[in-house]
Amino acid sequence: MPQDEKFSRRLLSATANDLEIFIHHLVSLETEKYVDHDRYGGSGDMGRDVVGFLTKSRHEGDWHNFQCKQYRRPLGASYIFEELGKLFYYSSRGHFILPSKYVFVVPNNFAQPARDLLDRKSELKRRLVHEWDSLCATKIAKGVTIPLDQDIQSKIDAFDFSNVESWEHGKILTLPNVTYAAAKTFGDDPGEAPRGIVPSVVDPLSEHYGEQLRNVYSEHDGQMYPDVTSVLSHPDHGGDFQLHRRRYFDAVEFERHFRVKLDSKNVDDYRENMLATVSDIYKSKAGLDRVRSIMTAAGAANVGGLFDRHSRVTTLVRQGTCHVFANEGIMPWWKEK
């Protein structure tokens, strides 16, 4: 079954709570757009489930509202009016300024009359005003009738209804970062990490593991290789050294990518398991034999967790992570004697 079909079924059957968590992850991943975000879903949310803030002023500045509804059949237009009614009422009472965008998130889709309203925003506004008593007045707060007063009317007049939109099932599947939000919420496949970019020139400061390897090669051969250029020109060590660099930069990019797109915990768990896998070999061997033995063990390691479950840690990344450990001084290939 294709991955998108698995996710599609999972999304349609998700609990209301998981849907809100999923949308919150989607919003949190839009780091270039939102400076902050929050989840309010539940009683007392005042018509807000998930919010993306475009400024540090939060509800006193520009913000987007995401209203989530998990329903087992297509939703009717009454839901749209009820939720918009809450928004205008609570805004008119000073709880927040109006959002610049309002998104209905409905995985099981809207019924056609509701879709027609969302395609005709002027009609949506007209009906909200002219049918407030039947559509909104008794739906905002339990046991209370809220008439359309001048304060509410002013909020409706001030709002740009063209910024009301819907995320239904098909659209949700195409949203940016949907793969990573699904991985964070449901443990789905996070996809591949980009390959690392290997610089043409070796920087001995940032690639300290390479300097350590230079000393390991020198010790192994009984002759001093004064710099990495001398290592790279060696008929055997040169290719070996470049492969180590490829491993290292793939591992660095793997960590960077998934710390941003998922969270640090998945990466930290992977690193902890990898270190546990090779630490005994590291302690029991030395020199070039230690490097080679650890590369073999790391390449075959089963490190568990999300990445292993979906086969997203390549052999090069597992091996390169050991060079990251060396670079960080956790497991150096060479120590000055």
Buried (B, 14 or more C-beta within 10 A) or exposed (E): EEEEEBBBEBBBEBEBEBBBBBBBBBBBBBEEEBBBBBBBBEEEBBBBBBBBBBEEEBBEBBBBBBBBBBBEEBBBBBBBBBBBBBBBBBBBEEEBBBBBBBBBBBBBBBEEEBBEBBEEBEEBBEBBBEEBEEBBBBBBEEEEEBEBEEEBBEBBEEBEBEBBEBBBEEBBBEBEBBBBBBBBBBBBBBBEBEBBEBEEEBEEEEBBBBBBBBBBBBBEEEEEBEEBEBBBEBEEBBEBBBBBBBBBBBBBBBBBBBBEBBBEEBBEBBBEBBBEBBBEBBEEBEBBEBBEBBBEBBBEBEBEBBBBEBEBBBBBBBBBBBBBBBBEEEBBBBEEE
